[in-house]
């Protein structure tokens, strides 16, 4: 199955994705993690990528798509993938759709994890104390939420128009969120070929 997971920073996508990969046996592709891996290398590219991440801004669409396409071509993704934090702009969604059409791999479902902004800020500030992630400071959190509102939230309508959107209430317990996600995915499971 191919699934995209949309939600503002702090909504709990990472936690739910870790549970989902266990139950679906497909790889978890987090573009945030992929870009942080690029950032850790010592190169001109890594400094360029860091300049976006550290400011809470989005990395360029074509760069992100190139990294994603490389992964999608690998054997690891033969049975699909769970995208976490991708696509994040309409352009990325269109690039992904073009790629999938070309490779005859349809997208099954777009999950949207909904959480109110006040709760997100609280959760992210708490995570900052625990993980010490460089982009979890108050200013960058505000910027990432703004970027989500302006650049990523239009994807909700984009996937609704394709009949692929499932909205999940992310303000429940981890278990309740997971149960809702599993029900949403079951509605879009492709029927086995045969
Ligand atoms: P969060 O969910 O807290 O926003 P992520 O780990 O998904 O964290 O992303 C961290 C940062 O990585 C983003 O703020 C952005 O700079 C960059 N990033 C991640 N995914 C994308 C993407 N699809 N397009 C552009 N930039 C991205």
Boltz pocket constraint, residues with backbone or C-beta under 6 A from the ligand:
constraints:
  - pocket:
      binder: B
      contacts: [[A, 7], [A, 8], [A, 9], [A, 10], [A, 31], [A, 32], [A, 33], [A, 35], [A, 52], [A, 53], [A, 54], [A, 56], [A, 57], [A, 58], [A, 59], [A, 60], [A, 61], [A, 64], [A, 84], [A, 85], [A, 86], [A, 87], [A, 88], [A, 92], [A, 135], [A, 144]]
      max_distance: 6.0
